[in-house]
Amino acid sequence: MNGRWLAARQARVSALDRGLLHGDGVYDTWRTYGGHSFAVATHMRRLAAAARRLGLPPPGPPALWERRSRLLVARSGLPDAAVRLTLTRGAAGDTLVPEGRARPTLLLTARRLPKDLAARQRDGVRVVLLPFPRDTVAPWGWLKLIGHPSAVLGRSTAARRGAAEGLYVNAAGEVTEATTANVFIRERDAVVTPPLSAGILPGVTRALVLDLARRAGLTIREEPIPITRLRRAREVFLTASTIEILPVVRLGARRVGEGQPGTTTRLLQARYAWHVDRAMRRVANAARVR
């Protein structure tokens, strides 16, 4: 936190920190594998762009946060973890207009991955439709803002209903994304995902999966997904840095496809794992050279 290593329970922010009072901040999250960060440069570019949009100071170069991530997970004993960097404007008064120049708050945290992640990736999960859209829409939808009550409420709602995730539904009856992931469906002739113009978060993993799918010769379409289209889909899967590619086998009480992860989902999972393994080998080799 602001250059200091300490246990999370010992970390403190000012009562006037604008992230606490106004959600005046941004964040991004990436995975580590074997102690090394995956795609940290891409995540940092997205975070830096979001910071510029809010007029926040730049967080620093990706190499700095790759190094700090490596040290953090080593100190935490979590070689495979989810690492989050949070940036707020700092303590600059409780009015909407910041008072003077404040030192920004920079907080880097690591958390364990779900214990059952591998089982979920293998067997698939259940999701439910949420009766509300994401609280951040265009032109703010691409920003990972600190304040996102729809995600908190949405995930809590899903958990109460025995589901792993909740899918937002907009006023037009279209499924846009999950609380912490992008959504894809497999139809007869194509893999489909909502377009960025729908105000969804441009996920780093979403972009990678689209690229891997094209390389595999799959037809890709970025189109709206009405609820009826989702229910007819042969396969449904979610993508995010922490969960990678997660098959959806049940939509509420309804079975998706055959009720098990489909062949396209399995293909993309294999290609994603291969891509990560190759990238991590390059990172590990570069670290040994240094």
Residue pairs with C-beta under 8 A, 6 or more apart in sequence:
1 11
1 105
1 106
1 107
1 108
2 103
2 105
2 106
2 107
3 106
5 71
5 72
5 75
8 109
11 107
13 19
13 20
13 88
13 91
13 105
13 107
14 20
14 90
14 91
16 91
16 92
16 93
16 94
17 88
17 90
17 91
17 105
18 24
18 25
18 88
18 89
18 90
18 91
18 92
18 93
18 98
18 102
19 25
19 86
19 88
19 89
19 105
19 146
20 88
21 94
22 96
22 147
23 145
23 146
23 147
24 54
24 88
24 89
24 98
24 146
25 54
25 56
25 86
25 87
25 88
25 89
25 105
25 145
25 146
26 47
26 50
26 51
26 54
26 56
26 86
26 87
26 143
26 144
26 145
26 146
27 47
27 84
27 85
27 86
27 87
27 144
27 146
28 43
28 44
28 46
28 47
28 50
28 84
28 85
28 144
29 43
29 82
29 83
29 84
29 85
29 241
29 242
30 37
30 38
30 39
30 40
30 43
30 69
30 82
30 83
30 204
30 241
31 37
31 38
31 39
31 80
31 81
31 82
31 83
31 241
31 242
31 244
32 38
32 69
32 70
32 73
32 78
32 79
32 80
32 81
32 83
32 110
33 79
33 80
33 276
33 280
34 79
34 80
34 280
34 284
35 70
35 73
35 74
35 79
36 66
36 70
36 280
36 283
36 284
36 287
37 65
37 66
37 69
37 70
37 83
37 283
38 241
38 276
38 279
38 280
39 204
39 208
39 241
39 279
40 62
40 65
40 66
40 69
41 62
41 66
42 204
43 204
43 241
44 59
44 61
44 62
44 65
44 85
45 62
46 144
46 202
46 204
47 59
47 85
47 87
47 144
48 58
48 59
50 142
50 143
50 144
50 145
51 57
51 58
51 59
51 87
52 58
53 143
54 89
54 143
56 87
56 88
56 89
56 104
57 87
57 104
59 65
59 85
59 87
59 106
65 85
65 108
68 108
69 83
69 108
69 110
72 83
72 108
72 109
72 110
73 79
73 81
73 83
73 110
76 110
78 110
78 111
78 112
80 113
81 110
81 111
81 112
81 113
82 110
82 111
82 112
82 113
82 241
82 242
83 108
83 109
83 110
84 108
84 109
84 110
84 111
85 106
85 107
85 108
86 105
86 106
86 107
86 108
86 109
86 146
87 104
87 105
87 106
87 107
88 104
88 105
88 146
89 98
89 102
89 104
89 105
90 102
90 103
90 104
90 105
91 102
91 103
92 98
92 99
92 100
92 101
92 102
93 99
93 100
113 242
114 120
117 243
120 164
120 243
120 246
121 243
121 244
121 245
121 246
121 247
121 269
122 261
123 247
123 249
123 260
123 261
124 246
124 247
124 248
124 249
124 250
124 256
124 260
124 261
125 163
125 164
125 165
125 246
125 247
125 248
125 249
125 250
126 162
126 163
126 164
126 248
126 249
126 250
126 251
126 252
127 158
127 163
127 164
127 165
127 166
127 167
127 178
127 236
127 238
127 248
127 250
127 251
127 252
128 157
128 158
128 161
128 163
128 165
128 166
128 167
128 251
128 252
129 166
129 167
129 169
129 175
129 227
129 251
129 252
130 150
130 154
130 157
130 158
130 166
130 167
130 168
130 169
130 179
131 169
132 150
132 153
132 154
132 168
132 169
133 150
133 168
133 169
133 170
133 171
133 176
134 141
134 148
134 150
134 151
134 168
134 176
134 177
134 199
134 200
135 148
135 149
135 150
136 143
136 145
136 148
136 150
136 199
137 199
138 197
138 198
138 199
139 199
140 199
141 198
141 199
141 200
141 201
142 196
142 199
142 200
142 201
142 202
144 201
150 168
150 179
151 179
151 180
154 166
154 168
154 179
155 165
155 166
155 179
155 180
157 166
158 164
158 165
158 166
158 179
163 252
164 246
165 178
165 179
165 180
165 181
165 238
165 246
165 248
166 178
166 179
167 175
167 176
167 177
167 178
167 183
167 230
168 175
168 176
168 177
168 178
168 179
169 175
169 176
169 227
170 176
170 198
172 224
172 226
173 226
173 227
174 194
174 198
174 224
174 225
174 226
174 227
175 183
175 194
175 225
175 226
175 227
175 230
176 183
176 194
176 198
176 199
176 200
177 183
177 194
177 200
177 201
178 238
178 240
180 240
180 242
181 203
181 238
181 239
181 240
181 243
181 246
182 193
182 194
182 200
182 201
182 203
182 205
182 206
182 238
182 239
182 240
183 193
183 194
183 225
183 236
183 237
183 238
184 191
184 192
184 193
184 209
184 236
184 237
184 238
184 239
185 191
185 192
185 193
185 225
185 229
185 230
185 233
185 234
185 235
185 236
186 192
186 233
186 234
186 235
186 236
186 237
186 262
186 264
186 265
187 229
187 232
187 233
187 234
188 234
189 219
190 218
190 219
190 220
190 221
191 213
191 218
191 219
191 220
191 221
191 264
192 220
192 221
192 222
192 223
192 225
192 229
193 206
193 210
193 220
193 221
193 222
193 225
194 200
194 222
194 223
194 224
194 225
195 222
195 223
195 224
196 202
196 222
198 224
203 239
203 240
203 241
204 241
205 239
205 240
205 241
205 244
205 245
206 239
208 272
208 275
209 239
209 245
209 268
209 272
210 220
212 268
212 271
212 272
212 275
213 220
213 268
214 220
215 271
216 267
216 268
216 271
218 264
230 236
230 251
231 251
231 254
233 256
233 257
234 257
234 262
235 247
235 256
235 257
235 261
235 262
235 264
235 265
236 247
236 248
236 251
236 256
236 257
237 245
237 246
237 247
237 248
237 261
237 265
237 268
238 245
238 246
238 248
239 245
239 246
240 246
244 269
244 272
244 273
244 276
245 265
245 268
245 269
245 272
247 260
247 261
247 262
247 265
247 269
248 256
249 255
249 256
249 257
249 259
249 260
249 261
250 256
250 259
261 269
